[in-house]
């Protein structure tokens, strides 16, 4: 499916890799209004650093249109599928808590997300995952991923279930902050991570030389 070129009249400040929450909400409201006026089909927005915007009808078309450094905005509706990320992208949902998604709707991914090696330097924020997020080694070390304000099952560092990953293949410098993690969080001896302000219901451990502070552990 083809993406439509669009130059919306929204704040031009939406051109940075990681944006403040106050800049995200106006754009998500814009996407919601576009969704309402276009036969109720969910819309995905790809925004380049220079502000150039493409409105895409599916996740696949949005991902194919995106290049390293782009922002992708997800609609506030349930989205089916498994997401494989192998580009340096910043992905923004409308949030999963009612106080942040009452206007734009809640972004729910009915599937899992896999960060692959090419995703290093990217981020995801404001998404409710019904299953898990994976950091999956594909030939190069994954590093500098930020996972923020999401709800998810488990966060897997174990590279597709490999029980004895080599130290050279482990993810490094992963930031996990302000999430609700229903399942477990095992680092598999990954190092340099930052884990703060999360609520974690399952078991947590096996992180080396990582900063862990101000979390609530319910296990």
N, C-alpha and C positions, 0 to 999 in steps of 0.2 A: 504494500500500500504506500501511497505517495504522501509525503509531508508537505504542508502548505507553508509558504514563506509568509511571515507576519512581522510587522514592526509595531508592537503595541505601545500605547501611550501610558507607560508605567515608569516608575523611577529608574533613571539610567544607572543608578548605583548598583543595579543587579548585574554586575559584571566581574565579581570577584570570586575566587575559588571557594571560600567559606564565608557565607553571608550571615549577618545578624538576623535574628528571628523577626525583627520589625520590618525587614526588607522582604522576607519570604511571604508573609501573610497577604499583602496586597496582590502579589502575583498569583497566589493560589486562589484568591477570590476571583481574579480575572479569569483564570482557567476554569473555575466553576461556572462563571457566567457564560463563557464560551461553550462549555459542555451543555448548559441548559438550552442555548439557542441553536444548537446543532444536533437536533434529533436525539438528544439524550445519549449520544455516543461518548464514551470516555475519551478524553483528549490528553495527550502527553506533550509537554513543551520542552524543546531543546533550545537552550540559550547560550550563544557564544560569548566569550569574554568582551567582545565589542558591542554586545546588546542585540545582535542579529538573532532573530527568533524563528523557530519552525514549530508549527503545530502538527502533531502526528497522531494518527488514529489508533495505533497499537504500540505496545512496548517494543516489539521487534523493529518496527519502522523507526521509532525514536532512537533506539540503541544503534541501529545501522547508520542513522544520520549523524549521530554524535561523534566527536573527535576528542582526543585528549584535551583536558582543561575545560570542557563544556559542563554546564549545569543541566540536569534533567529534572523536570517537575512532574510528579505523579498526580493523577486525579484523586479526589476524595471519594473513591468508590472501591469496592473489591476488585482485585485484578488476579486472574488465574495465571499460573505458569511458574516455571523455575527460571530464575534469573542467573545468567553466567556473565560476570563482569570481567573483561580483560582489557579495559581502557581506564585511563585516569579521569574519572568522572565524579562530580558532586551530585548526589541524588537526593531530592527533597520530597517528602510526603507531606500531607496536610496535618499529620499528628495522629496519635492514637487515643489521647485523653480527651474527654468531652470539653474541657475548658479551652483546648487549642484547636478543636476540629468542629465546633458547633456550627460555624458559618460555612466552611468549605467542604465539610464531610470528612470521614475518616479514611485514610489510605490503608487498605488491608491487602497484603500479598498472600494469596492462597497457595503457598508453595514456599520453596527455599531460595536462598541467594548464595551464590558461590563467588567469592572474590578470588580471581586468579592473579598470576604474577604481574600481568600488565596493568592491574588496577592500583598498583602502589601509588600512594599520594592522593588517593580519592577518599570519598566519604559518603555516608548515608545518614539521613536524619528524618525523624518524624514518620516512621512506618511501623505498622503492626504486621508482624509475620506470624502466620499460623503454625509454622514449623521452625526451622533452624537457619543460622548463618554459618557458612563454612569459609575458612581461609585455606584455599587449596593450591598446593605447590604444583607449578607446571613448568619447571625448568629454571626458574629464577626465584630468589627469595622474595616473599611478599613483605612490604614494609610501609610504615606511615599511613595506615588506614585509620579513619575515624568513624566510629559507630556511636551515634548520639540520639538520645530521646526516642529510642525505638522500644517496641515490645516484641519479644521473640521467645522461642523455645529454648534451645541451647546455642552456645557459641563454640564452634568446634575449631581447635587449633591442630587437630591430629591428622590432617592431610589425607582425607578419604579413608580414615580408619586404619592407617598404617601404624601398628603398635610400637614401632621403633624407628621413628624418623631421624635422619641425621641432623646434627646441629646446623649444618649449612643450609638445610631446607626449611627450617622453622621460621614462621613469621616473626618480625621484630618491629618494635616501636608502634604498637597498635594502641590507639586511644579508645577506651570504652567508658562512656560517661552518660549519666542521667538516663539509663535504660531500666526497663523492667525485664528481667531474665527469669523465665519460669523454670527452665531446666538447669543444666550444669554449666560451669565455666572452668575448663581445664586448660592450662597454658602449655602442657607437654614440654616444660622446660624452656619455653620461649622467654626472651629477655627484652628489657628496655620498654616495657609497656606501661601505660597509665590507666588505672582502673579506679574511677572516682564517682561518687554520688549515684550509685546504682542500687536497685533492690534486686537481690539474687536469691531465688527460692531453692535452688539445687546446690550440690556440692561445688566447691571452688578450690583451686589449688594448682600447684606445679608451675608457678611463675618464678623466674630468676631475675634478680636485679631490676625489679619492676616497682613502680610507685602505686600502692594500694591504700586508699584513704576515703573516709566519709561514706562508706557503703553500708547497707543494711543487709545482713545475712540471715536468712530465715531457715536454713537447714539445721 
